[in-house]
Amino acid sequence: MNKNQLKIHAKNSIDVLRSRFWYEGIKLKMGFTSAYQLEQFFERQAQKNINELSGSTQSILFRNKWSKYALGINVPKNQKLLRQVENHVPGSIRELNHPLWKILKLEDKCVDHLDQWFQELEPQVQAIVYRRFSSDKSSLPHLIRQTHPLVVSQRLIQQCSLDALAALLLYWQESIHLNKIREAEYLVHLIYRVLLMLGMEFCNRQVAESVFELFRQKVFERMDWQDRRFAVDVNLYLEGIKVLELILYRKTFSSWHERCRAMARLLDGKQGFDIQFGLKILLLPNWRMGPPTKQQWDQWHYEYKDWSQIWITLRKATKGRVPNDAVWHSLTEWIQPD
C-alpha cells in the first residue's frame, strides 16, 4: 500500500466518497480532464503569489491540492473556495454537504430526529413525505408526515435523486428500529433500485464502486435476510447499471424526471418481468445456521435458474419464456439439486 493509499485508508470512507463525488461533478460540468486544470482555474491568485518559483515547482503545488480532493485524501473546507466553485457549478456545495452523507454516518441515530432530517431534503421530496393539514380555515396549515411509508416510497423512487435516496434510507432506518422486518425488506429493495437508477451518474463520476460498497456495508449486510444472504457484488451491480442504460439508450426523454419514471416502470415490471427479476437483489442460501433443508435448497435452485435465464436473455437482447425454453432446460441440466 503506497503513501496516498494509507492516507485514504485512514480517512472515513464517507468523507472520501463525498469529496470525490464533489470533485468529479465539478470536473464533468466544467469540461476539464485533470485536477491540475481545475487548480489552475480556481487558484489563479495563489499562482500569482508563487510566480517566482520554477515552473516544475508550481506544477507540483497545483497538482497536490486538487489531486487530494480527487482521491478523497482531503475534504474541501475553505468557504471562499467553495463559494467560488459554486458560482461556476451551482449546487456543488450541497453535493459536498448533502444530508445523505450525514445520514449514512449517523445510521440509526437519525431515527430520534426523523422530521429534522426529512426537512433538510429538497422541496420535491418533502412534498411527497408530508401533507399539509389545518384544523380550521383560519389557522395556518402545518406539515404532517404521511403515515404509509411504502406508498410514499413508490413515489420517491420516481424522483431518482440523492434526496429521494436519503428519504428511503430514513424510512428503512425507522423500519429497522421498529422491528418491521417485512417493511424494511421492501424498502431495501427500493434503495437498491434507486442505486441502479442513479448508477450512470455514479459511473460518470467514477464513484459507483465506492457507493455500492458503502451501501453494502451500511444497509444490505445489516438486513436480516433469514435463510438467505445478500449476494450482489460490485461487478453484478455495474452490470445491472449497464443493462438498464442500454435499454434506455435509443429513447429520448423530455426531462430527467421522465427518464426516471421510465426506469421505475422497467424495474417495477410494468414493461415486462425480465428487468424486474433480472435486476433485483440476488440472495443465496445462508449456511450460518447449518445446511439448508431440501425444500429451501430446491426453492433456491428454482429461483437461481429463473434469475440466470433472465440474465442470459438480457445479455443477448432476446426474449425467453420462463420456465419453458431451451435456456431453462439447459440450466436445469447444469444445476441439479442433490
C-alpha positions in Angstrom: 0.0 0.0 0.0 1.5 3.3 -1.1 1.6 6.6 0.9 -1.6 8.0 -0.7 -3.5 4.8 -0.2 -2.5 4.7 3.5 -3.8 8.3 3.9 -7.1 7.4 2.2 -7.5 4.2 4.3 -7.2 6.3 7.4 -10.0 8.6 6.4 -13.6 8.0 6.9 -14.9 6.2 3.8 -17.9 8.6 3.6 -15.7 11.7 3.7 -13.6 10.1 1.0 -16.7 9.5 -1.2 -18.3 12.9 -0.8 -15.0 14.6 -1.6 -14.6 12.5 -4.7 -18.3 13.0 -5.7 -17.9 16.8 -5.4 -14.6 16.9 -7.3 -15.8 14.6 -10.2 -19.0 16.6 -10.6 -17.1 19.8 -10.9 -14.7 18.3 -13.4 -17.5 16.9 -15.5 -19.7 20.1 -15.5 -16.7 22.4 -16.3 -15.4 20.1 -19.0 -11.9 19.7 -17.5 -9.9 16.5 -17.6 -7.5 16.8 -14.7 -7.0 18.1 -11.2 -4.2 20.4 -12.4 -6.6 22.2 -14.8 -9.1 22.7 -12.0 -6.4 24.0 -9.7 -5.1 26.4 -12.4 -8.6 27.7 -12.9 -9.6 28.2 -9.3 -6.3 29.2 -7.8 -5.1 32.0 -10.1 -4.4 34.3 -7.2 -2.4 31.6 -5.5 -0.4 31.2 -8.7 0.5 34.9 -8.7 1.8 34.6 -5.2 4.3 31.9 -6.2 5.2 33.2 -9.6 8.8 33.5 -8.7 9.0 29.7 -8.3 10.2 27.4 -11.1 7.6 26.0 -13.4 8.1 22.5 -12.2 7.6 23.5 -8.5 4.4 25.4 -9.5 3.1 22.3 -11.2 3.7 20.2 -8.1 1.9 22.7 -5.9 -1.0 22.9 -8.3 -1.3 19.1 -8.7 -1.1 18.4 -5.0 -4.2 20.4 -3.7 -6.9 19.3 -6.1 -5.5 15.8 -6.6 -6.1 15.3 -2.9 -9.7 16.2 -3.4 -9.8 13.8 -6.4 -8.5 11.0 -4.2 -10.6 11.9 -1.2 -7.5 12.5 1.0 -8.7 16.0 1.9 -12.3 17.3 2.1 -12.6 20.9 0.8 -13.4 23.2 3.7 -12.2 26.6 2.5 -15.5 28.5 2.3 -14.1 31.1 -0.1 -13.1 28.4 -2.5 -16.4 26.5 -2.1 -18.4 29.7 -2.9 -16.1 30.4 -5.9 -16.8 26.9 -7.2 -20.5 27.3 -6.5 -20.6 30.3 -8.8 -19.4 28.2 -11.7 -21.2 24.9 -10.7 -24.4 25.7 -8.9 -25.4 23.0 -6.4 -21.8 21.8 -5.8 -21.8 22.9 -2.1 -25.0 20.9 -1.4 -23.5 17.8 -3.1 -20.4 18.0 -0.9 -22.6 18.5 2.3 -25.6 16.6 1.3 -27.8 15.1 4.1 -27.3 11.7 2.6 -23.6 11.6 3.7 -24.6 12.6 7.3 -27.4 10.1 7.5 -25.1 7.3 6.4 -22.6 8.3 9.0 -25.1 8.5 11.9 -27.0 5.4 10.8 -29.9 4.6 13.2 -29.1 7.6 15.4 -31.2 9.6 12.9 -34.4 7.8 14.0 -34.8 10.1 17.0 -34.9 13.2 14.8 -36.6 11.9 11.6 -38.5 15.1 10.8 -35.5 17.2 11.2 -33.7 15.1 8.6 -36.7 14.9 6.2 -36.9 18.7 6.4 -33.3 19.0 5.1 -34.3 17.4 1.9 -35.3 19.1 -1.3 -38.9 20.5 -1.6 -40.0 17.9 -4.2 -39.2 15.1 -1.7 -40.7 16.9 1.2 -43.9 17.4 -0.8 -44.1 13.6 -1.1 -43.2 12.8 2.5 -45.5 15.4 4.1 -49.1 16.6 3.7 -50.4 19.9 4.7 -53.1 20.0 7.5 -55.0 22.8 9.2 -57.6 22.3 12.0 -59.8 25.1 10.7 -59.9 27.6 7.9 -58.5 30.4 10.0 -55.3 28.6 11.1 -52.2 28.2 9.0 -51.5 24.7 7.6 -48.7 22.7 9.2 -46.9 19.7 7.8 -47.8 16.1 8.9 -45.7 13.2 7.8 -47.5 10.6 5.6 -48.5 7.5 7.6 -47.9 4.9 4.8 -44.1 4.9 4.0 -44.5 2.1 1.5 -46.9 4.1 -0.6 -44.7 7.2 -0.3 -41.6 5.2 -1.3 -43.1 4.2 -4.6 -43.4 7.9 -5.4 -39.9 8.6 -4.1 -38.1 6.3 -6.5 -39.6 8.3 -9.4 -37.6 11.3 -8.2 -34.4 9.4 -8.6 -32.1 11.8 -6.7 -29.8 11.8 -3.7 -32.6 13.3 -1.7 -35.0 10.5 -2.6 -32.3 8.0 -1.7 -31.8 9.7 1.6 -35.6 9.7 2.3 -35.7 5.9 1.6 -32.8 5.4 3.9 -34.5 7.2 6.7 -37.7 5.2 6.2 -35.6 2.0 6.2 -33.8 3.0 9.4 -37.2 3.7 11.1 -38.5 0.2 10.0 -35.4 -1.5 11.4 -35.8 0.5 14.7 -39.5 -0.6 14.9 -38.6 -4.2 14.0 -40.9 -4.0 11.0 -38.9 -6.6 9.1 -41.2 -7.0 6.0 -41.4 -3.3 5.6 -37.6 -3.0 5.9 -37.0 -5.7 3.3 -39.4 -3.9 0.9 -37.6 -0.6 1.4 -34.1 -2.1 1.0 -35.1 -3.4 -2.5 -36.3 0.1 -3.4 -33.0 1.5 -2.2 -31.1 -0.9 -4.5 -33.4 0.2 -7.4 -32.5 3.8 -6.9 -28.8 2.9 -6.8 -29.3 1.3 -10.2 -31.2 4.3 -11.5 -28.5 6.7 -10.3 -25.8 4.3 -11.5 -24.7 6.0 -14.7 -24.3 9.3 -12.8 -22.1 7.4 -10.2 -20.2 5.8 -13.1 -19.6 9.1 -14.8 -18.2 10.5 -11.6 -16.1 7.3 -11.1 -17.6 6.5 -7.7 -20.1 3.7 -8.5 -17.9 1.0 -6.8 -17.4 3.2 -3.7 -21.2 4.0 -3.5 -22.1 0.3 -3.8 -19.6 -0.8 -1.2 -20.8 1.8 1.3 -24.4 0.8 0.9 -23.5 -2.9 1.0 -21.8 -2.3 4.4 -24.3 0.2 5.9 -27.6 -1.3 4.5 -27.6 -4.6 2.6 -25.5 -6.6 5.0 -27.3 -5.2 8.0 -30.5 -6.7 6.9 -31.7 -10.0 8.4 -32.3 -12.0 5.2 -33.3 -15.0 7.4 -32.3 -18.2 5.5 -30.6 -16.1 2.7 -27.7 -13.8 2.4 -27.0 -10.7 0.2 -25.1 -11.9 -2.8 -24.8 -8.9 -5.1 -21.1 -7.9 -5.7 -19.8 -4.8 -7.3 -19.5 -6.4 -10.7 -23.1 -7.5 -10.8 -24.2 -4.0 -9.7 -22.2 -2.4 -12.5 -23.6 -5.0 -15.0 -27.1 -4.0 -13.9 -26.4 -0.4 -14.5 -25.1 -1.2 -18.0 -28.2 -3.3 -18.8 -30.6 -0.5 -17.7 -28.6 2.1 -19.6 -28.6 0.0 -22.8 -32.4 -0.4 -22.7 -32.9 3.3 -22.5 -30.1 4.3 -24.9 -32.2 4.8 -28.0 -35.1 6.5 -26.2 -35.4 10.3 -25.8 -36.9 11.9 -22.8 -38.1 15.5 -22.3 -36.6 15.7 -18.8 -34.7 13.8 -16.1 -38.0 13.2 -14.4 -39.4 11.4 -17.4 -36.3 9.3 -17.7 -36.6 8.4 -14.0 -40.3 7.4 -14.5 -39.3 5.1 -17.4 -36.6 3.4 -15.3 -39.0 3.0 -12.4 -41.6 1.4 -14.7 -39.0 -1.0 -16.0 -37.7 -2.0 -12.6 -41.3 -2.4 -11.3 -42.2 -4.9 -14.1 -44.6 -2.6 -15.9 -43.0 -3.3 -19.2 -42.1 -7.0 -18.8 -40.8 -9.1 -15.9 -37.3 -9.7 -17.3 -35.8 -6.4 -16.0 -37.7 -6.6 -12.7 -36.5 -10.0 -11.8 -33.1 -9.9 -13.5 -32.0 -6.7 -11.8 -33.5 -7.4 -8.3 -31.3 -8.2 -5.3 -29.7 -11.7 -5.6 -30.0 -13.8 -2.5 -28.1 -17.1 -1.9 -28.6 -19.8 0.7 -27.3 -18.9 4.1 -25.3 -21.6 5.8 -24.8 -19.7 9.1 -27.5 -21.8 10.8 -26.4 -25.0 9.1 -27.1 -26.6 5.8 -30.5 -25.6 4.2 -33.3 -28.0 4.1 -34.2 -29.8 0.9 -37.2 -27.5 0.5 -35.0 -24.4 0.9 -32.4 -25.9 -1.5 -35.0 -26.8 -4.2 -36.6 -23.3 -3.9 -33.2 -21.6 -4.3 -32.3 -23.7 -7.3 -35.6 -22.8 -9.0 -35.1 -19.1 -8.2 -31.4 -19.2 -9.3 -32.4 -20.8 -12.7 -35.0 -18.2 -13.2 -32.5 -15.4 -12.4 -29.8 -17.0 -14.6 -32.1 -17.4 -17.6 -33.2 -13.8 -17.4 -29.6 -12.6 -17.3 -28.7 -14.7 -20.3 -31.6 -13.3 -22.3 -30.8 -9.7 -21.2 -27.2 -10.1 -22.3 -28.3 -11.5 -25.7 -31.1 -8.9 -26.0 -33.6 -11.7 -26.8 -36.8 -12.9 -25.2 -37.4 -16.1 -23.4 -40.3 -17.9 -21.7 -39.7 -18.9 -18.1 -39.6 -21.8 -17.5 -40.4 -23.2 -20.9 -37.5 -22.6 -23.3 -34.1 -24.2 -24.2 -32.1 -22.0 -21.9 -34.2 -23.0 -18.9 -33.8 -26.7 -19.7 -30.0 -26.4 -20.2 -29.8 -24.6 -16.9 -31.8 -27.4 -15.3 -29.3 -29.9 -16.5 -26.4 -27.8 -15.3 -27.8 -27.1 -11.8 -29.2 -30.2 -10.3 -30.1 -30.3 -6.6 -28.6 -33.2 -4.6 
